[in-house]
Amino acid sequence: MSYYCYLVQCADGTFYTGSTNDVAKRVATHNAGKGAKYTRNRRPVKLLYQQEFDDKHAALSFEAKFKQHSRRQKEAFLTAHHVTWR
């Protein structure tokens, strides 16, 4: 089963990174206010990026490393992947 790491932009402009096996369902959960605590008061969220991995461990590993990046590094990553977020 494929697993994904994803990045959303919250209504306040901040980024949230997570992982799941169903990105669309997870984003809908965030927007319903039932997702992560961080996104509950920052709705709606907009999906910016997703990356597929072969297994859950790989997705979680990428997520953990990505969360350590600064805002500037995350913006550079998005730019390198041709993602518009502004």
C-alpha positions as CSV (number, residue, x, y, z in Angstrom):
1,M,0.0,0.0,0.0
2,S,1.3,3.5,-0.9
3,Y,1.7,6.1,1.8
4,Y,2.0,9.8,1.3
5,C,3.6,12.8,3.0
6,Y,1.6,16.0,2.3
7,L,1.9,19.7,2.9
8,V,-1.0,22.0,3.4
9,Q,-1.2,25.8,3.8
10,C,-3.5,26.9,6.6
11,A,-5.8,29.9,6.3
12,D,-3.4,31.9,8.4
13,G,-0.6,31.2,5.9
14,T,1.3,28.7,8.0
15,F,2.2,25.2,6.7
16,Y,1.3,21.9,8.2
17,T,2.9,18.6,7.2
18,G,1.5,15.2,7.7
19,S,1.3,11.7,6.3
20,T,-1.5,9.3,5.4
21,N,-2.6,6.6,3.0
22,D,-5.4,8.8,1.6
23,V,-4.5,12.4,1.1
24,A,-7.9,13.7,-0.1
25,K,-9.7,12.1,2.9
26,R,-7.1,13.5,5.3
27,V,-7.4,17.1,3.9
28,A,-11.2,16.8,4.1
29,T,-10.8,15.7,7.7
30,H,-8.6,18.8,8.4
31,N,-11.2,21.0,6.8
32,A,-14.0,19.5,8.9
33,G,-12.1,20.5,12.0
34,K,-11.4,16.9,13.0
35,G,-7.8,16.7,11.8
36,A,-4.7,17.6,13.7
37,K,-5.1,20.0,16.6
38,Y,-2.8,22.5,14.8
39,T,-5.2,22.8,11.9
40,R,-8.5,23.0,13.8
41,N,-8.4,26.7,14.2
42,R,-6.6,27.4,11.0
43,R,-9.2,26.3,8.5
44,P,-9.6,26.0,5.6
45,V,-6.4,24.2,4.6
46,K,-5.2,24.0,1.0
47,L,-3.2,21.0,-0.3
48,L,0.0,22.3,-1.7
49,Y,2.2,19.2,-2.2
50,Q,2.1,15.4,-1.8
51,Q,4.7,12.8,-2.3
52,E,4.2,9.1,-2.6
53,F,6.3,6.5,-0.7
54,D,6.5,2.8,-0.8
55,D,5.7,2.4,2.9
56,K,4.5,4.2,6.0
57,H,8.0,4.3,7.5
58,A,9.5,6.1,4.6
59,A,6.7,8.7,4.6
60,L,7.0,9.3,8.3
61,S,10.7,9.6,8.0
62,F,10.4,12.3,5.3
63,E,7.7,14.0,7.3
64,A,9.9,14.2,10.5
65,K,12.9,15.6,8.5
66,F,10.7,18.1,6.6
67,K,9.2,19.4,9.9
68,Q,12.6,20.4,11.1
69,H,13.1,22.8,8.1
70,S,12.6,26.5,8.6
71,R,9.8,28.3,6.9
72,R,12.4,29.7,4.3
73,Q,13.6,26.1,3.6
74,K,10.0,24.9,3.1
75,E,9.3,27.8,0.7
76,A,12.5,26.9,-1.3
77,F,11.3,23.3,-1.5
78,L,8.0,24.4,-2.8
79,T,9.6,26.7,-5.3
80,A,11.9,23.9,-6.5
81,H,8.8,21.7,-7.0
82,H,6.9,24.4,-8.9
83,V,4.3,24.9,-6.3
84,T,2.5,28.3,-5.9
85,W,1.4,29.0,-2.3
86,R,1.0,32.7,-2.1
